[in-house]
Amino acid sequence: MRIKRLPITDWNFELYDPDEYGYGDVDIFIDDSRMVGERVNCIFRLKDIKKYDDNKCNDFTVAVLCNSCYIKSGIDELKGLEAGQIIPVIFEGEYNPTIPLEWINAKFWTL
């Protein structure tokens, strides 16, 4: 399997056309128990915001992280995950979308 680092971009929402983009919350967990993690804000394309609002959607997409992780939570596993990072996101139906645990455990943002 070829692994490629996802790019970092600008997370200032004023630079994004509101007719094309919107905000949504994403949960980041550090293990399968889903007991420890952070809730972050992300920029989504509008086509993904429709999926975000669909309680039956379990699709996959990417989003722009708007929070630097670790700062408030102190969760070491998330250290270095910075605002502007493009992240993989899995929609979870009626629950907040999440970042794949494999991506978090491998710390792909550090590649």
N, C-alpha and C positions, 0 to 999 in steps of 0.2 A: 504494500500500500504506500503510495506517495503522499507525504504530508507537506502541506504548504502553509506558511504563516498567513493569516488573514491580515490585511493592511490596517493601518490606523488612519483616520480621517478627522476632519473638523467636526466637533459635536455641538457647535453653536447653532441652535435651532433657527436663529434669525437668517442664517445662510441657506436654509432649506425652504423651498416653495411650499407654503401651507396647502396648496391645491394638490400637491404630490406626496407630502409626508405628514406624519402625525406621531404622537407620543404614545407609549404604552409601558406598563410595568412588566418586569421579568424577574423571576426568582432564580437565584443562584444557590445551589446546594452543594455541599462538599462531600456528602456520602449518600448511600442508598436510603438511609433512615429519613432523610429530608427534615431533620430536626435543626441543623445548623446551616446558616447561610445568610445571604443578604437579598433584599429586594432593591432592584435598581430601575432606573428610568432609561428607556431606549427610544431612538428615532426609528420608525418603521416606514416603509413605503405604504401609500394608501391601500394598495391591493392587499398588503399584509395586515393592515388595520382591519379590513373586512374579515380576514381570517381570525384576527385577535378577538373580534366580537362574536364569532361563530362558536357556540358552545359544543359543537360536534367536531370541530376541526382538530386534527392531530398532525398537521402538516409541518414542514421544515422550511426555515428561511434564514436570512441574516438580518442583523439590525446594528445600529451604531450605539454603543454604550455611552450614556451621558453622565455616569458617576464613576469616579475612581474608587475602586474597591479597597478594602482593608482599612481605610482611613478611619472610619467611625467604628467598624466592627472589630478590628484587630484580628481578623481571621487570617492567620499566616498563609493558608493555602491560596488566598486570593491576592496576596501582595504582588504588586506590579501590574495588575489588571487595571488599566487606566482608561479614563474617558477618551472617547474617540476610537477605541478599538472596535473593529467590526467583529461581531460575535455570531456564532451559530445559535439558532433559537428553535426550539420544538414547541409547537402549540399543544396545550394540554386540555383542550375542550373547555369546560366551565371554569377551570383553574387558570392561574397566571401561567404564561409560557415559562419555560425553563431553558437553561443552557445544558447541553448534554454533559453528563457527569464525566464521560471519557475525556472530553475536551478540557474540563477543569482539572481532572487528575493528572493529565499529561502536561498541563500548563503550556498549551500551544501558543499562548501570547508571548512566551519567552524564547521561542525558536529563532 
